[in-house]
Amino acid sequence: MGFWPRSLLARDYEVPKRPIFHLEGWDVVQGTDAATYVSGVVPDGVMYGTNGCLGVRHHCESETVGYRTSLYMNGVYHSAPLNAYVDSEALPEEIQVGATVCEVTLDCFIDGESGTLGEAPSQRLNLRDATYSSTSVDVVSGDGGLTFDSTYRQVVSLNELDLWCAETVCTNFSIDALSSGTDFASQNNSESSAKHIEEDMYSTESSTYSVVFIVSVTVSLDDWYLVGGDSTEKLLIESTTSGILVGTETEASCTVECGDRTYKIVPEQQVRNVPEDFYTPHRDCGFSHAAYVSESESEHPHSSRAAWRGTSGSRGRVCFQKQFPYTITPDNVPQKVTLSFHARHHNGGLPLSRPFPSFADVVAEQRLVLDNFWSTFWIDIQRQDELPPNRMKLGLIFNSFRLFCVSRNLQNGLPQAGCSTTKSNLLYDLQQYVYHGIYYILTSPSSALALLRSLYCMLSQARMNALRLSLEHGAVYPRRTITGTECWHCSTLNNARFHVNAEVGYIINMYFSAVESIDTNDRLWLLELMLETARVWSQVGEWVENEGVFRLDNIAGPDEYNGNAAGNFYVHLSAKLHLRNAYNLYQEQQKIVGDEAIFCLLQGINMDISELENFRTISNEIVVRRDNHLDVFLVHDHFDTLKEWKGERPKHPLSMNYHPLAIYRHKVVNIPEVLLGMLLYPAEFERKDLLQNLSYYAPLCTHDSAESLAIVACVEFRANGRFTHGMPLLCSLASLDLDNIIYAADEGLDFGAMSATWIAVVMGIGGVKITSRSLHLDPSFPAGLSVLSFTLHWRGATLRTRVEKDCITYDLMAGDSIRFIHANRHRIHLHSGCRQSVARKQIAIPQPMSSMHGEFAGAIFLCETLFDSVMEMNFIAWGKTLESLYENYRALHLRHIPPLTAEEFVDKVIYQAEHREIAFSGIHNVLLDRGIDLPLGSPDDAEIVETRYGLANAKVAELEEMWSREAPCVNPAMRALLRDLEDNGIPLALVSYSRTLKTLMQYHPEEALRFLTAIDGDEAHERHIKSRPHLDIFVRAAEKIHVEPSRCLIFSSHIDSNFKVSELSYFRMVFDVEDPFAARVRGSKTCEYPSMLRPAAADGDVRPLVINLKRDKFPTTVDGLESILCGPVASGSDLAAAGDAPPSDPCS
């Protein structure tokens, strides 16, 4: 647990306590409890199959045993009219909308009815062979007489990109003659009894079941013309609007194993709902009129464009079926029935006919492909407070698995949702390509090249886009597209957007830095792409004569919430580096491929040397301005003049809930462009720039785009090193799809967030950056981690980095040699043997430890020590909670039950002694004194449940209600001490046995951010941490901040009873901070604290284990604490640091 207080503007990305999916070996498994409260749409998306060409989304069965699957294809789309606010010939007439090619159903009917599920199916996705399976136990016929188990398996081939397979295996058939004919829903009356007797007479006859296994292929005639095909074997369909042809070839069979016989059932063909005229294309009929997809309220819902071709109205669906009938009798019960389905789908016509491989063969090939992937790729984070275990690991390897699967077809582009859904999410979001580019360059360079090739295939359309914008030459890439035309909203309230061009240039430049061997032809087309995207900037900017600088005004960056102002930081920075890198790449490639090849290239794109020289001139004169007053870089020139968002939390996303003008007037950011620019171009900034701009922009982020979580987390890790404030953001990002955090399962998986998660881990915690064609690594080790491990590819080699508490280990896993810079100053060369040198494939570097010369290296605070009034408020909350219970008992038992007294609360509750994990022994004793014995219960008990946990939950609700009216203030002396400890780089942890810790610290975000980690009552319960008088919770906290307990100071309270010397001696010193409420109630009771001799003391000086600290004489500085630790002290005395007068209380 850590603190990252949610700002007023931030969208809620809270990770649910209970995960929806678990990792079992290499299987992603849906939790059994999650199936009862999670919509089936979530596992449908998480467990879909894809190879980047096909997307096969199984729809989770809920009541019957039918298995329905939707098929999507990369690059297959319908066209829809563009409803633009401005009627202009300069805008495209249509946009692309992702298409559902068909639906395939594998079904089982028993006597004309679908088999009913006995329980929710068990679903799992195997990450070693990409096979999805759904197992249903005790499928039952309508009369309850026939039962069997059914397992559905599905796989999309990673080798043959047009192929996918599915099969249903039914086993464990059982006929119960006694049950057959029984109506389980009938009532116990004479009529139903008579019916039962009558049906029982025919039980032998009714034990015969007619079972039909059915394969159905369904196509929507609203979207497709049926060009050819009259069965499931071959179909050819054409989009009614885009004209795209899709050919489908299938094969279905049903095999029965009965006794010692195995045979196939002869199928029956059937076609349903096919009007005769739909076999002939009607090109005057079109896609139903679709409103233009927009995220801006500025767009008018209607357009004066000519009406879109075609008519609206539903035309129905065509369904091709293969039926496999089978009769089951008591004498003919099969051991297994396997219904198999194979399909190939081809964009452009029918696929070439060739034999289908078996399901087992496809799975075996999948295993080989994925074994090769996992042998050279890995990423893992182990968190100390992670429950259940491997939750973060699951998110990371699931994302990597998905990104690998879609990489098989990157040459045709990467859809936003990776073919996991249709409509607008099947488009390519080129704004996300910068994250994909970084990911693939450093994990699979060949995949990165394929991604760039997909952009090069759009170059001709991008050139047409530039001409449409009245540019003389160059290419303009859209934000969202399939064919290359812009499918993002065009609005008069938004400035032009060219940042995708700069990001394409960034990916190309990074590819040349990270890849050693590049083919000459690849060098030439990559250079062409770089030059064509860069030459746009000189045409869209202008020189400011009196300043001698080049400005790019009225051009927006990726943040749509700041798209209407001049002087965009990200645009100026990225354009400056784009032009510089384009010129440098031209010079570099000229030396490699030769003057003749470069001359032909420049001639082909009508570019001369003077234009290239102009690249360098403009780049040098683009100024990225810093605000001297705030000492930060502003999003745009006028950002500091905008109003702050005040009042209630905004509704998210802002773009769908507020008018654009309302957003533009406020100081908010969606994608933090300044932080993104610093992340992409680290050589241009210093560490202090990261810190200052992070502190300025993090509170202004709405996080409506998930990628912003990665940007903020990554900069946080880079800026603050061992600090852990970015970890909650990273956890939310890694679990975004798996836990459906923002309830967007209908929109498919977020592949941009997947790549961004890897970047946050590797470039954030791992400290990976690329400058001047050199690889840098500077791993940090945030509090709360136990292990960080990842691999990356660099110039033909694979490097594995493993970060642990004591050391950082680098391993050369593949390749002959790799060179990199560690911690910005140490050059490291790992190799398999160079010339006369002995192989050096591994190096272990000790972690920089905290100074052993200081008196202490960490501090752990019990939450209650920070506040003067928390214990008194706890007493009031417990009193009210118990009084509600007493009222019921007084009324039921007609006896007097005294209320809880302050003395009783202090002696029996505060000083309760627990000899195991939290059990509320003190409250239990209070109740026993009144003749009430309540069981412990569980943390999930409702407030009205009469258990100790039920009472505790009621007390928590009462306490939170009290804090909402008046939150307790942090003690001013404690606030000053926390500030000084943080300023001196002392790692801090906060612990509490209460589950209200997080709620309480939300009222004190400034203090909460000072703590690297925290442990609350929930974690204490789940990890079985013993309560007082044990100190296990402090030992655990020391582990999480990576400090030895013997170097930690403990700030606790009520240490004067039952604590053991052996446990207290673990720590450097324990401070018993005075509790004003307990002191007032108990009076002047003296306490004798245990003590021990300092091992290094030669004069026999006694060093106390526990020192009492009074609230009015509390040390406020590290120097004051060290004076206490070093000065001669008598055992058990009350101490105050000389010269540390507590400051005034800011809450007063």
Secondary structure, DSSP 8 states (H G I E B T S, - for coil): -------SS-------SS-SEEEETTEEEE-TTGGGTS-THHHHHHT-EE-SSEEEEEE--SSBS-EEEEEEEEEEEEEEE---SS--TTS-SEEEEEEEEEEEEEEEEETTEE-B-SS--EEEEETTT-EEEEEEEEEE-TTS-EEEEEEEEEEE-SSSTTEEEEEEEEEEEEE-TTTTT--TT--SSHHHHHHHHHHHHTHHHHT-EEEEEEEEEEEETTTEEEEE-SSSSEEEEEETTT--EEEEEEEEEEEEEETTEEEE---EEEEES--GGGGS--TT----------S-TTS-S---S---SS--S---EEEEEEEEEEEEBTTB--SEEEEEEEEEEEETS---------HHHHHHHHHHHHHHHHHH--EEEEETT-SSTTHHHHHHHHHHHHHHHHGGGGGG---TTTTSS-BGGGSEEGGGHHHHHHHHHHH-HHHHHHHHHHHHHTHHHHHHHHHHTT-SS-----SEESSSS--S---TTS-EE-HHHHHHHHHHHHHHHH-S---HHHHHHHHHHHHHHHTTHHHH-EEETTTTEEE-TTEE-S-GGG-S-SS-HHHHHHHHHHHHHHHHHHHHHHHHH-HHHHHHHHHHTT--HHHHHHHHHHHHH-----BTTTTB--SSTTGGGSB---SS---SSGGGTS-HHHHHTB--BSS-HHHHHHHH-GGG--HHHHHHHHHHHGGGB---STHHHHHHHHHHHHHHTT--TTHHHHHHHHTTTTTTTTS-GGG---HHHHHHHHHIIIIIIS--EEETTEEEE-----TTEEEEEEEEEETTEEEEEEE-SSEEEEEEEESSEEEEEETTTEEEEEES--TTS--B-EEEEE-----SSSS-SEEEEEGGGGBSSHHHHHHHHHHHHHHHHHHHHHHHH--------HHHIIIIIIT---SSB---HHHHHHHHHTT-------TT--TTS-SHHHHHHHHHHHHHHHHHHS---B-HHHHHHHHHHHHTT--EEEE-SSTTHHHHHHT-HHHHTT-SEEE-HHHHHHTT-B-TT--HHHHHHHHHTT--GGGEEEEES--SSS--HHHHTTSSEEEEE--HHHHHHH-S------EEE-TT-SS--EEESEEEE-GGG---SHHHHHHHHHS---TT-EE--TT------TT-
